[in-house]
Amino acid sequence: MEVRLEPPALQVESLRIENDRVHFRLLVHNRNDHELLLQSAAMSMRIGNAELFDAAWELDLDIGARGRELVRLDAPAMPIGAEILTGLGASPGTSVEFELSSNIAIDGQRDAETVQEGFLFPVPGQAGQFR
C-alpha cells in the first residue's frame, strides 16, 4: 500500500539563543512514497508557558520519497522565552517542555498543520545551546 498525503514529521535537532535570535536545526522527514515540495513554513514555539518565537519562511525544499532533510532556520526571540532558556542554561541537568506548532505549504497538496511536543536540555559546556 502506497503512503500518500501524510504531513512531514518534524524533529528539533538543536536550538541556540544568540543576540536575541533563535537559531535552530529541524529534521524534516517525508513519510510518503512520493517526493514533497515544501514551499513555505510558518512556525511558533512555546517553552513552558511562554512564546519563544513566531515566524514564517520561504523554503523551496524538495524532499524525496521517504527522505529526510536538515533545515537551518532562525527567528527573532521573544524576550520572556529567551530569558527562560538563558536561565535554564545556567542550571545543568534541567529541562523545559516545548511545543512547536507549524503550518507547511506543500506544492499540490493542502497545507499541513502539525504540533510536536518534547523537552529541551542545555548542552553541557555550550552556553545558549539546547537539544
ZIZISUL-V648336 format. One line per field, one symbol per residue. phi: phi as a letter, one per 30 degrees, with the letter a starting at -180 (. if undefined). A space follows every 50 residues. Layout:
BEGIN
phi=???
END
This chain:
BEGIN
phi=.dcbiddddcbddabbcahibccbcbdccddccbdbcddabbbbbcbhcb dcababbdchcccdehdbbcccbbadddedddddddddddbeicbbdbbc cbbcdceibdeccbbbbabcbddeibeicbb
END
